Amino acid sequence: MTNGGAWAVEIDELVKKFGDFTAVDHVSIRIRVGEVFGFLGPNGAGKSTVIRILCGLLRPTSGHATVHGYDVSTHPEEIRRNIGYMSQKFSLYDDLTVSQNIDFFSGIYGVAKKRRPERKQYVLRMADLEERSDTITRLLPGGWKQRLALGCAILHEPPILFLDEPTSGVDPIARRAFWDLIYDLSEAGQTIFVTTHYMDEAEYCHRLALINGGRIIAAGTPASLKEELSSRTLLQLDSSDVLESMRALENEPEVDDVAVFGGGLHITVQNAERASFRIRAALAANNIEIRRLERILPSMEDVFVALIEAQADTEAARTESAGSVQ
Amino acid sequence: MSWQRIGAVFRKELRHIMRDPRSLGLALVQPLVMLLLFGSALSLDVDRISTLVYDADQTSASRELIRQFKGSRYFEVEGAVDSTKAVERGIDRNRILVGLVVPRDYAKHVAAGQTADFQILLDGSDSNTASIALSYVNALVQDYGNKLRASALSRHAGRSLPLPIDFQVRIWYNSSLESKNFVVPGLVAVILVVIAGMLASLTIAREWEMGTMEQLLSTPVRPSELVLAKMLGFFTVGAVDTVIAVLVGIFVFDVPFRGNVGLLALTSCLFLCGVFFWGILVSALAKTQLVAYQVGVATTFLPSFLLSGFIYSIDSMPKVVQAITHVVPARYFVTILRGIFLKGVGPEVLWGNILLLTCFMVAVFFLATWRLSQKLA
């Protein structure tokens, strides 16, 4: 059985329960060959659980999943030969050198003896570790370790790569460099399934799914997800007092929603011009100085917050109506 | 099974061992220390028993009796005192184990051909040593009594008379009845078990704690390959330990080696594989390294020390405990080691033990492999 179709990963109504807790709740996803697919969600949303099921590390409670054409429940061994997995926790051997770690993973992934020197060189060059091949891995800085871990996961040139929060705890510059690597691999034809809770990283993905509380709440390209919010108009406000500003705008009729974002506020409005006028007036009345007030395009984070709020609203409505039936 | 994957894990394990000089040192020095310590301290022999003498008779006959004690290698006469009280004081103060009191009319009774009494005071607080000491006293007195009787008879008859029964004992395998010959071969087994419990019990638990286990399980490596390769890594250390232990036994403790070296090597391999698989199983069962280590040591050292027949004879244990000893692999290996070292016997005698050792090894290998694959749930 080989992968004839265009799907690298197919997940159909996947459920995973741990006792009473439902970590993954009827998740269905399809990932195209060669795609960089992002799995976005807060901690504990079920991202890692899905990845671990796909890697054959957990058994699903119900539903189906195939990876490279193989069913995870029945053909885990075939899947393990065709994937690279980089877990959330750094998982190379700290007490071995860079070069020894590479040799070890070459061995267990079954890289042919002839190919090994070439693959090793490739990984060392890719991770920029050529000078450090005899360094004990423990002594490498965080970003370098991540690159080495990625390198070890692709030694056997797997068609599909699972990266579980590969950039957590890595500085922004190293994160950027890491994403460049992911793009290189994608261009070479590898399918990449990556989880993250960094919203900015989501923008780098070809397609993504937002997951919260074990459920997919939205899926699509970054642009299409943002489009869902394009009907709304978003204003960015930087002022002398964030909390006072929020209070002053709470009952303003032109303002739909106010949310704290970094050091300022994101204000959802109907009409930018009318709302700006009202906002300036309201803040002036409260002696709040405006440093910046302008229209912005929604970021991934705005989309995510809006979607989670929408999900919470519909759920609340559902429980309310269920209550009123009784 | 892929030898390529097994080889990769094996080399990695060796590097872990080499990279951690503390545990490597421990693994190589500990057997030596244990062997020297237990080999010399764990003597079950009772000899040179400290003895104090009160000779109230002060005759040549009483001095002859005391000379019997002085001449024996089992008794060490510390000195003579002048009252029974002084002998008692010696026992009270732990100076001596045995007191010999010869009463005033001892020589008279001997000369008259009557039963001559004398008193032996024994410190019974260490019952085992006391009963051994008592048996030495009995043997010595009986022997001396026979001699006295024979010489009295020959005086009457005017010529020397042979003793009616002369019995000569020949002890096989350990003719000098030295306990080191009994202890040291068994000690080899105990030491290997301890090393295995210490080294191997950490291995899987450590991988879980470090997060590398999950990584391994996402690769094509199979549980059986992991268990086998890890065992082989430890085996190299265990094999060195075995050679050290055997050589120290033969050359430092002068334990006779009468059997076949090849058979010793083969059975040691079986035993080492078995106990390392055991350590890996414990490691796969435990959640943390700490628990694994404690369980590892508790399930290896104690049973091997107490239930293997290493010191305490299995035949004299209660039936229930005897049944338990069958799952202690050291039991079979201790028997094999003694058979090879002291008796020089081969597979024709030891096959049963070798078979059971093999069964243990195979069973534990499958258990460990099964346990590891259960982790995927």
Boltz contact constraints between the chains, C-beta under 6 A:
constraints:
  - contact:
      token1: [A, 55]
      token2: [B, 218]
      max_distance: 6.0
  - contact:
      token1: [A, 57]
      token2: [B, 217]
      max_distance: 6.0
  - contact:
      token1: [A, 80]
      token2: [B, 219]
      max_distance: 6.0
  - contact:
      token1: [A, 80]
      token2: [B, 220]
      max_distance: 6.0
  - contact:
      token1: [A, 81]
      token2: [B, 220]
      max_distance: 6.0
  - contact:
      token1: [A, 85]
      token2: [B, 218]
      max_distance: 6.0
  - contact:
      token1: [A, 87]
      token2: [B, 214]
      max_distance: 6.0
  - contact:
      token1: [A, 87]
      token2: [B, 215]
      max_distance: 6.0
  - contact:
      token1: [A, 89]
      token2: [B, 211]
      max_distance: 6.0
  - contact:
      token1: [A, 91]
      token2: [B, 211]
      max_distance: 6.0
  - contact:
      token1: [A, 91]
      token2: [B, 212]
      max_distance: 6.0
  - contact:
      token1: [A, 91]
      token2: [B, 215]
      max_distance: 6.0
  - contact:
      token1: [A, 95]
      token2: [B, 19]
      max_distance: 6.0
  - contact:
      token1: [A, 96]
      token2: [B, 15]
      max_distance: 6.0
  - contact:
      token1: [A, 100]
      token2: [B, 15]
      max_distance: 6.0
  - contact:
      token1: [A, 104]
      token2: [B, 8]
      max_distance: 6.0
  - contact:
      token1: [A, 104]
      token2: [B, 12]
      max_distance: 6.0
  - contact:
      token1: [A, 107]
      token2: [B, 4]
      max_distance: 6.0
  - contact:
      token1: [A, 107]
      token2: [B, 8]
      max_distance: 6.0
  - contact:
      token1: [A, 108]
      token2: [B, 5]
      max_distance: 6.0
  - contact:
      token1: [A, 108]
      token2: [B, 8]
      max_distance: 6.0
  - contact:
      token1: [A, 108]
      token2: [B, 219]
      max_distance: 6.0
  - contact:
      token1: [A, 108]
      token2: [B, 221]
      max_distance: 6.0
  - contact:
      token1: [A, 109]
      token2: [B, 219]
      max_distance: 6.0
  - contact:
      token1: [A, 110]
      token2: [B, 4]
      max_distance: 6.0
